[in-house]
Amino acid sequence: MEPSWDWQKIGFRRRPRPRNSRPGERLFRAWGGSSTMKGSRQSDGVCFSSIRPESRLDAEERFAVFEWGNMCVNVTEFIVPASTVLWVGEVHPGDPRPVLGMSFGPQVFIENPAAQSLVPISTRPLPSDLGCNWVHVGKAPRIHS
């Protein structure tokens, strides 16, 4: 199965692999700023993770999302309907990533409209542990293979 969308522009380090979700499977989404809880209905899909971030810095280090306009101020836990197609792979850390280091956390991409059918279970604010670090939030970074 080949994705109908450009996996590099979505922010994967390598081509993700598809698999079907298991009954009761849960995913997490860090969001805030220009990023919403369920993402945009107009996009190809929405990015989630199998790991719940513990803070804003933890979310950025794992998912490299500040550059995409995601401020990571909240995290929502979702239940995924069984047999939903999940595209799973490593996050591309963006270019450049010298300030916060290199990280390749797990990313799960769910195509729309399936992503919109996920059931939110809980939302909580992510603690801010950024200190005085400057945070760039803006246009998507250039990604190099």
C-alpha positions as CSV (number, residue, x, y, z in Angstrom):
1,M,0.0,0.0,0.0
2,E,1.4,3.4,-1.0
3,P,0.3,6.6,0.6
4,S,-1.5,9.1,-1.6
5,W,0.3,12.0,0.2
6,D,3.9,13.1,0.3
7,W,5.3,11.5,3.5
8,Q,8.4,13.8,3.5
9,K,6.2,16.9,3.5
10,I,4.2,15.4,6.4
11,G,7.5,15.2,8.4
12,F,8.5,11.5,8.4
13,R,12.2,10.7,8.5
14,R,11.6,7.6,6.2
15,R,8.6,6.2,4.4
16,P,6.1,5.2,7.1
17,R,4.5,1.7,7.1
18,P,0.8,1.1,7.3
19,R,-0.9,-1.1,9.8
20,N,-4.4,-1.4,11.2
21,S,-5.2,-0.2,14.7
22,R,-6.0,-2.6,17.4
23,P,-9.3,-2.6,19.4
24,G,-9.0,0.0,22.2
25,E,-5.7,1.5,20.9
26,R,-4.9,4.9,22.2
27,L,-2.9,7.7,20.6
28,F,-1.8,11.2,21.7
29,R,-1.7,14.5,20.0
30,A,0.2,17.6,21.3
31,W,-1.4,20.7,20.0
32,G,-1.8,24.5,20.4
33,G,-1.0,27.6,18.4
34,S,-2.0,27.1,14.8
35,S,-2.4,23.3,15.5
36,T,-5.8,22.2,16.7
37,M,-6.9,19.1,18.6
38,K,-8.0,17.1,15.6
39,G,-6.0,19.0,12.9
40,S,-7.5,20.5,9.8
41,R,-10.3,18.7,8.0
42,Q,-8.8,20.1,4.7
43,S,-5.4,18.5,5.1
44,D,-4.4,15.0,4.0
45,G,-4.6,13.8,7.6
46,V,-3.4,14.4,11.2
47,C,-0.2,13.4,13.1
48,F,-0.4,11.6,16.4
49,S,1.9,9.5,18.6
50,S,1.9,6.4,20.6
51,I,3.8,8.2,23.3
52,R,2.2,10.8,25.6
53,P,4.6,13.8,26.0
54,E,5.2,15.0,29.5
55,S,6.0,18.6,28.8
56,R,6.3,21.2,26.0
57,L,10.0,20.5,25.6
58,D,9.4,16.8,25.7
59,A,6.9,17.1,22.9
60,E,9.2,19.3,20.8
61,E,12.2,17.0,21.3
62,R,10.2,13.9,20.2
63,F,8.0,15.4,17.5
64,A,9.9,18.5,16.1
65,V,6.6,20.5,15.8
66,F,7.3,24.1,16.8
67,E,8.4,24.9,13.3
68,W,5.0,23.7,12.0
69,G,3.1,26.2,14.1
70,N,2.3,23.7,16.9
71,M,3.0,25.3,20.3
72,C,2.4,22.1,22.2
73,V,0.4,23.6,25.0
74,N,-2.1,20.7,25.3
75,V,-2.1,17.0,24.9
76,T,-5.2,15.0,24.1
77,E,-5.6,11.2,24.4
78,F,-7.7,9.5,21.8
79,I,-9.3,6.1,21.3
80,V,-8.8,4.9,17.8
81,P,-11.6,3.0,16.1
82,A,-10.5,-0.6,15.4
83,S,-9.0,-1.3,11.9
84,T,-8.2,2.4,11.3
85,V,-5.2,2.6,8.9
86,L,-2.2,4.0,10.8
87,W,0.9,5.2,9.0
88,V,3.7,4.7,11.5
89,G,7.3,5.9,11.3
90,E,10.0,8.1,12.8
91,V,9.6,11.9,12.9
92,H,12.0,13.9,10.8
93,P,13.8,16.2,13.2
94,G,13.6,19.2,10.8
95,D,16.5,21.3,9.5
96,P,18.4,22.5,11.4
97,R,17.9,21.0,14.9
98,P,21.0,22.2,16.8
99,V,19.3,23.9,19.7
100,L,17.2,21.1,21.1
101,G,19.1,18.1,19.7
102,M,18.3,15.3,17.3
103,S,15.3,13.2,18.0
104,F,13.3,10.7,16.0
105,G,10.2,10.0,18.1
106,P,7.3,7.8,16.8
107,Q,4.8,9.5,14.6
108,V,1.4,8.1,13.6
109,F,-0.4,9.7,10.6
110,I,-4.1,9.0,10.1
111,E,-5.6,10.1,6.8
112,N,-8.7,12.3,6.8
113,P,-11.6,11.8,7.2
114,A,-10.7,8.8,9.5
115,A,-8.6,11.1,11.7
116,Q,-11.8,13.2,12.4
117,S,-13.5,10.1,13.8
118,L,-11.1,9.5,16.6
119,V,-12.7,9.9,20.1
120,P,-11.0,12.3,22.5
121,I,-10.8,10.8,26.0
122,S,-9.0,13.6,27.9
123,T,-7.1,16.8,27.3
124,R,-4.7,18.4,29.7
125,P,-2.2,21.3,29.5
126,L,1.4,20.4,28.9
127,P,3.7,21.9,31.6
128,S,6.0,24.5,30.2
129,D,9.6,23.6,30.9
130,L,11.1,25.9,28.2
131,G,12.6,28.4,30.6
132,C,13.9,31.4,28.7
133,N,14.4,29.4,25.5
134,W,13.2,31.2,22.4
135,V,10.7,29.3,20.4
136,H,10.3,29.7,16.7
137,V,6.8,28.9,15.5
138,G,6.0,29.5,11.9
139,K,6.2,28.1,8.4
140,A,7.2,24.4,8.0
141,P,10.9,23.9,7.8
142,R,12.8,22.7,4.8
143,I,13.3,19.0,5.2
144,H,16.3,17.2,3.6
145,S,16.6,13.5,3.2
